[in-house]
Amino acid sequence: MMTFEPKCVLWKRLGAEIVHEQIQGLSLSEELEFWRKQTEKLKATQQIAKGNLPDKSIQPPPATLCSAGADACKTTNNNAIA
């Protein structure tokens, strides 16, 4: 009997892999700067979602699930767990 990985678990795993690739090899100070910028992007996105206009210097991230592109993020039955 095969069980399938829920999409939310797949998305979490894909997101963790992408972040790992982005911060791999960064020094501690570079990693802290990475997370500071990501936090700014998240806050800007949250403000837009609330209908508030953020500071124009902060740009929201592009609306994609992952940096690999939409095709790489599509789920198929090959994410089954035996």
N, C-alpha and C positions, 0 to 999 in steps of 0.2 A: 504494500500500500504506500502510495506516495502522498506526501503533504506538500502544500505550496506555501511559500513564504509570503506573508501579507505585504501588500505594496508599501505600507508605511515603514515596515522593517527594511525592505529593499532600499527605499529612499534614504533612510537614516544611514544605512551602510554605505551607499553611494556617496552621500554627503561627507561622511567620515573619511572615505578614501580620497576624495577631492581635497579636503582640508589637509590631510596628511601629505599629499603631493605638494601642496602650496607652501607648507611650512617646513618641509624636509630640508635640512641643511642650513636653516636660518639660525643665527645666534639668538640668545635670549632677548637682547634689545630689539632685534629685527622682528622676532616673533611677537613681542609686546606691541610694537608699532603696527604689525599686521592686524592684531586683534583690536587695537584702538580704531583703526580705519574701518574694520568690519562693523564695529559697534556704531560708529557714526552713520554708516550706510543703513544699518538696521533701524536706527532712530529716525532717519529721514523717511524711510519706507513706512514706518509706523505713523509718522505725522501725516504723510500723504493719505494713508488709509483712514485716518481720523478726519480728513478734510482740511487739515491745517497745512499751510504752506511753510515748508522748512526754509532755513537759511539758504539762499541761492548758491552758496559756496559748497553745499553738501549735495551731491548727486546720488539718487537712489541706484541700486544695482540693477543690471538688466534683468528682465523677467524671464529667466530660464531656470530650470530645475538644477542643472549642473553645467559646469564649464565645458564639458565634453560635447555639448550640443544636444538638441532635442532627440535625435535618432539614438544616441547612446543611452538616453534616459528612459526609453520606452521599455515597458516590461513585457516579457514573453513567458511562455511556460518553461523556459530553460532555467528559471530560478527555483525550480522544484528541489525539495530536500528529500532525499531517499530515506 
